[in-house]
Amino acid sequence: MEPLAQIEGNFFDVNGRYAIVVGRFNHHVVDSLVEGAVDSLVRHGVDPENIQLIHAPGAWELPLAIKRVLGVVKPDAVIALGAVIRGGTPHFEYVAGGCNSAMNSLQLEFDTPVANGVLTVESIEQAIERAGTKAGNKGTEAAMAAMEMVSLLRTVGTTGAAQ
């Protein structure tokens, strides 16, 4: 049997327009996610002038802000960043679930990657760990996923593969 043709994204063909849409709520954690995402984009050759930062009040408002950005700005990818920390009420489930579901629907509707860097954690300690300490920086990871998807979609679009 012959080897299967494989297509994947890379981190070299990533230049383009990126929108980082950020929920300000829990900004003491989210600010570190933004720093990680911007640093990762720039380190991989994205021109800082092609990075736009849009602030929404919180995670619940991210999908509407992302929808507007996708429809008006038309970036190559969106990086969604925020932090939803569990409290003593079911509010966490509604916000986290609604945000994640809507963002997934938007990337499919607009055929544009929406990298999910919205933390959904049990405690402030977990949020801090995921914003640049023990568990790495999830903003960096979301930026890396966005860049890889931009490259992958370009490759698929130019090779005619997987169509």
Secondary structure, DSSP 4 states (H G I P E B T S, - for coil): -PPPP-----SSS--S-EEEEEE-TTHHHHHHHHHHHHHHHHHTT--GGGEEEEEESSGGGHHHHHHHHHHHT--SEEEEEEEEE--SSTHHHHHHHHHHHHHHHHHHHHTS-EEEEEEEESSHHHHHHHBTSTT-BHHHHHHHHHHHHHHHHHHHHHH-TT-
